[in-house]
C-alpha cells in the first residue's frame, strides 16, 4: 500500500492563532539554526496586514524588523517614499452647539479611509461639527454594518 503525505491546504486569510499554531509546530520539529519557511513568513505578513506589525510580531514571537521588511516588500514600492500608513493627523473638533453648528467656522474637510482588503470610506463635511472620526474608523475597520 502506497502512503501519500497530505500537505495542509493554505489558508486564505489566516487568523493570528492559526499562524501561531503553525509556527509552534514548526519550532518543535525544526533543526536548530534552520530558517522559517517562506509559507510561514507569508502567513505572518498576511496576519500583520490585518492585526498590525507590533501585535503580530509579539504574538508570533518574530523579529519585528524582519517582519517589517517582509511586510514592506509585500506591499510593493512606495513611489512617494514612506507609506502614508505611518502618518498621524490630530483633528481637534470645534466647540459644537446643541443644534450642530459651531461657534467658529469649520473649513471643508475630506477624509478617506481604506481597509487592507481594499474597501474605502469617504467622509466629506463642511460648516458643521466634525463627526466622531475615531468611532467611524473603528466601525469601518471592524467590518460591521
Secondary structure as UniProt FT lines:
FT   TURN            12..13
FT   HELIX           16..29
FT   TURN            32..33
FT   HELIX           38..51
FT   HELIX           53..60
FT   HELIX           64..75
FT   TURN            79..80
FT   HELIX           84..86
FT   TURN            98..99
FT   STRAND          109..114
FT   TURN            116..117
FT   STRAND          120..125
FT   HELIX           133..142
//
